[in-house]
Amino acid sequence: MNDHDVVMIEGDGIGPEVAAAVREILAAAQAPVRWVTRYAGLSALEHGQSLLPKETLDAIREHKIALKGPCTTPVGEGFTSVNVGLRRSLDLYAAVRPVRSLRGVPTSFDGVDLVVVRENTEGLYGGIENEVVPGVVTSLKVATVTACTRIARWAFLYARRRGRSKVTVFHKANIMKLTDGLFIRQAKKVRDEEFPEIGYEELIIDAGCMRLVQDPTRFEVLLMENLYGDLISDLCAGLVGGLGVVPGANIGDDMAVFEAVHGSAPDIAGENKANPLALLMSAVMMLNHLADTLGDEGCRQAAVRIKTAYDRALADEQKTRDIGGRLGTREFAAAVIQRL
């Protein structure tokens, strides 16, 4: 098949460096992709555009797929999150974060292999906040039958396709009986009516966190609302070595954006210190997604080659500094290419 046009959003800070490494590796693996460069975040401002330019959104709508580096979001002030804007504008309702143990990246746990599925469009994380009177602010948590149902269906369908036997829902329905209550009711309804062969479990989120740090290997697919998913996905990343070794994706019905979920790390930008693995792993997810949706086995073959190569590099102690190695960004890319 012909090459597939993929929108590349390099992002800010270390984004251009890790994006360059990923492009080099995919080219060496002969992945059938052709990059369409667009901007978002501070890099878009530097190019005289808005934070989330219309032409970037239009390019993703046209090509249906994008790979995105980290974009800066200020804490407590300044502009709103580019990531949230991207998900809302394109209705990318399923955030997917696979988390697995890697050889050569020692942690307190072995054999972790779970996937966090997070509702991406509403909940308390939706950012609907108001100042009622000076000194008093409110934040609105929203849950709808439509959003709760479709993310549950997505999680169970993912479990079926990937051979996963159980979905665990994290919630706080003992306190938030209407919003989280709706979430778990719809999840159980979808499971009972459409996916009876998949195991189902509900855990109050504080107890779920305790069990995660006791034995994460008991979990397969974790399903939760927006804010919980943001927090838990980072916690799970810590079980296997941190945000530098986990991929991420935001998926809708007909579009998908794959992204590195770590920050833009402006303090080390341009110093050849950044770990490109998270964006590379996200690119592998992207290639598998193209194979699943378009039936292009060339994408699947490239994904397998790249995953095998970076697994071998890590096992051979070819690692960047953040995970106990000595390599720079470019040197790690070269180590992966050598093992393709």
N, C-alpha and C positions, 0 to 999 in steps of 0.2 A: 504494500500500500504506500501511498505518498506520505510525505512528512506532514505532521499535524501542527497547525499554528497554535502556539501556547503563549499567552500574555505573560511576560516577565516583569514583575514589579520588584526592583532590587531593594527598595526600602532605604532606611537611613543608617548612619553610623557604620557598623561593620557590614551592612547589607550588601553593598557593591562588591566587597571582597569575597564573601561567601557565595554570592551569586556567580561571580566569575569562576570560582572553583567548581561549582556544580555544572556550569555550562561546559567547562573543559572535560569533566568526567563523562557527562552524557555524550559529548561529541566522540570521545575515545571509545565509548561503548556502542557507538553507532545507533543511538536511540533516535527513532524517526520523528524528531520534533524540529520545528523552526520557530525561533523566538520573535515575539512581537513586543518590543520594549515600550512600557508605559510607566508613569510615575504616580506616587501617592506619598502623603506625609510631607516632611520637611524638604525632601528632594523635589517634590512637586512645586513647593513654594520657590525653591531655588531656580526652577525652570519657568518662573513667572505664571504658574498655574495655581488653582485652589488646592486645598489639602487633599481633596478627593475629586479629581477632575472628571468632568463628564466624559471626556474622551477615553479615560481609563475604564470607566464603567461600561461605556459603549463597546470598547474592544472586548471586554470579558463577555458581554451579552452576545457579541458576534461570534467569538471563537469558543465560548462555553467553558473555557478552562484557563486557569492562571496558576503561576508559581510565584510566591510572594516572600520577600525578605522582611526583616523586622522594621516596623515603623514606630517612631517615637510618640509616646503619649505622656504629657505632663501630669504630675500628681497634684491634685487639689486645685488646680487653676489652669488657665490657658485653654487651648482648643480641645474639643471632644475627641474621643478615640476614632482614629481612621479605621481600625479593625471593626468596631461596632458599626460604623457607617457603611462599610463595605458589605457586611453581613445583612444589614437591614435593606440596603438598596437593592441587593440581588436576591433577597429572600433565601439566604444560605442557612437553613434552619437546623442542620445537623452538624455540630462540631464533633470531630472524631479524633481521638488521641490514642493510638496504640502505644503500649508500654511493655517492653520486654527486656529481660536480662541479656547483657552482651558479654561475650568472652573478652577478657582483657580489660574490662571495666569493673573492678571489684567493688562490691557493696555489701551491706549486711544481709542481703537476701539473694538466693539463687532460684532460678526457675520461674521468675515472674513473667507472665504472659497474659496481660489483660488489656481491655479496650474501654476507654471512657467515652460514652456517647452523651453529649450535652445538648439540651434544647438551646437554641442560639438567638431567639428573637424576642423573648418576653421575660417574665419573671422580675425579680427585684433588680436584676442587672440591666434592665431596660433603660435606666437613666432618667426615669420620669420623676423629677424632684422639684419641689416648690418651697419658697420661703413664705410661710403662712403669715407670720408677723416677725418683726426684727427679733432675732435670737431663737426662732422656732422654725425648723425645716421639716418637711416630710418627704418620704420616698415611697412611691407606689409600686406594689407588686401586682403584676397582671398575669393571669392564667386563663387560657381559652380552651374550649373543647377541641377546636381545630388543631392548635399547636401541640397540645398534650397528646392527641391521638396520632398525629403524623410522626412525631419523634419516637413514640413507642413503636409504631409500625416499622419505622426505619431501623431501630435497634434490633427488633426481633428478626427482621428480614436479613440484616447483617449477620446475626448469629446463625441463622439457617444456612446462608451462603458460605460462611467461613467454618462451618462444622463446630460451632460453639454450642454447648449443651445447656447453658444457664444464663439468664439475665437477672441481675440484682438491681433493684430500684432503691436509691438513697433518697430519703425524704425527711420532712419534719411535720408530718401531718398530725402528730399529737398536739402540736401548738397551732400551726397554720392549717386549720381543718378545712377551710374552703379552697385555698389555692393548691397547697400540696395534697390535700384530699382529692381534688379533681385530678391531679397528675397521677396518683397511684390508682385511682378508679379506672381511668382510661387505659393505663398500662395493663392492668389485669384484664380488662375487657378485651383489648386487642389480643393479648396472649391467649385467653380462653377461647375466643371465637376464630382466630386465624393461625395461631402457632402452638397448638396443644402439646406438640412434641418437645418444646423448649421448656426447660426448668424455669421456675419463677420464684423470686425471693424479694421480700421487702425488708429494708433495714432503716431504722431511724439513723440519721446521718452521723450523730455523735458516736453511737455504737458502731456504725460502719467504719468510721475513722479509726477507732480502737482496733477493730479486727483487721483492718488493712495493715497497720503497723505490727500486729502480732503475726499474721500469716497472709501476705498478699496472694499467695499461690492458690488460695481457695476461690478466688474470683476469676471470672471470665469476661463478662460484659457488664459494665456499670452504667446505668441509665439514670439521669437526673436533670433537674431544671438548671437554668442558666448560671446563676451565681454559684450554686453548689458545684456545678461542673467545672467552672473556672478554678475554684480553689482545689478541688479534689484532683484534677488533672495535674496540677503542679505538685501536689503531695505525692502522687503516684510517680511522677518523673523523678522525684528524689529517691524513690526506692531503687532505681536502676542507674543512677549516676548524674541526674540533673537534667535541666532543660536543653542542654547541648547534645543530648543523645536520644531525643524523642521527636517524632514527626507530628504534624497536625494537618487537618483538613477541615474545610467548611463546605458543606455539600447541600445543594438544593435539588429540586426536581429535574432541572436541565442544565445546571451550571455548577462548577466546583472551583474553589480556590484552595490550593495546598500551600502551607506556610510553615516557616520556622516560628516556633512559639516563644522563643527567648527574646530578650530585649535587644535594643540597637547598640548597646555598649559603646557610646561615643568616646569613652575614655581610652579605648584601645583601637579606635578606628584608624586604619591606614598603617598599622604596626605589624601586620602579618601574624597576629596572635589569635585571631578568631577561629573557632571550631566550625567548619562548614557541614558537619555531619547531620545536624538537625534538618537543614535545608535539603541536603542530599537524600536523607531518608524520606522527606516529604516528596521529593521528586520521584523516588521509587514508588511511593503510594500513587502519585499522579500517573505514572506509566501503567501501573496495574489498573487504575481507573479507566484509562484509555482502552486498555485491552478488554476490560469488562463491558464497556459501553459501546465500543466500536468493533470489537472482535479482531483487533490487530495483534496478532501473536508476536510481531516484531517488538512491540512495546513490552510485552510480557517477558520475552527473552532478554531484552536489555535490562529490565528491572531485576531479573534473577542474577544476571551477570554482575550488576553493580552491587546488589545486596551481598552476594557471595564475596566480592572483592573487598568491601569495607569490613565485613566480618573477619576476613582473613587478616586484613591490616591490623585490626584491633587485637586479634589473637596473637599477632606477631609483635605486639607492643609498639606498633606504629601509631602514636596518639598525639593529640595536641595537649598543651599545658593544662588546660582546665580539667582534664581527666587523668592527670598523672604522667603525661608524656613530655616530649621535648620538641615536637614538630610545630612548625608554623602552618598557616593556612595553606600556602602553596605547596609545602613539603608533604602535608597530609594528602592533598589532592594527587600529587605525584605517586605517593605510596599506594593509593587506591588504583590508579591507572596501571601501575606496574603489575597489579594482581588481577586485572580483568581477564 
